[in-house]
Amino acid sequence: MNLKTFNSEYNVVEFHHYINHVDDKVVSLVELLIDCPIEEFVEDDFTSIFIIETDKQTHVFSWYMVDEYYEENGYLKVILVK
């Protein structure tokens, strides 16, 4: 899978999208496991439009905020919230 932003492209190892209701608000959460060194990760890439391309579908997301990111098993775990 590939993740494309206006400025970068990442190889996605794992991708999950969740929708929750918290205090009468809808919260959208995207969890990513990407093949990227932590020092090359740019948080601002996710504040506008980004897409995730799989073999069969393209998912379009916009205006998320990076909640957290950290290294996990040689990859970068990224959690985005809207």
SULWOCOR-V642089 format. One record per residue. N is the residue number from 1. D_CENTER is the distance of its C-alpha to the mean C-alpha in Angstrom with 2 decimals. Layout:
n={N N}
d_center={D_CENTER D_CENTER}
This chain:
n={1 2 3 4 5 6 7 8 9 10 11 12 13 14 15 16 17 18 19 20 21 22 23 24 25 26 27 28 29 30 31 32 33 34 35 36 37 38 39 40 41 42 43 44 45 46 47 48 49 50 51 52 53 54 55 56 57 58 59 60 61 62 63 64 65 66 67 68 69 70 71 72 73 74 75 76 77 78 79 80 81 82}
d_center={11.97 10.79 7.92 9.99 10.16 13.68 14.21 12.31 11.50 9.79 11.07 8.89 11.18 9.83 7.62 8.75 9.05 11.78 14.17 16.65 19.71 20.35 23.64 24.04 20.68 17.88 14.58 11.37 8.80 5.49 5.78 4.86 8.04 8.46 11.96 12.18 14.75 13.87 16.31 14.67 11.22 11.34 9.84 11.48 9.60 7.19 10.42 11.63 10.86 8.30 8.97 8.42 11.99 13.68 17.44 18.36 15.82 13.53 10.93 10.73 8.77 10.29 11.12 8.43 9.28 7.98 10.15 10.44 9.82 12.59 14.14 14.77 17.27 16.87 13.09 10.39 8.75 5.89 6.32 5.67 9.00 11.12}
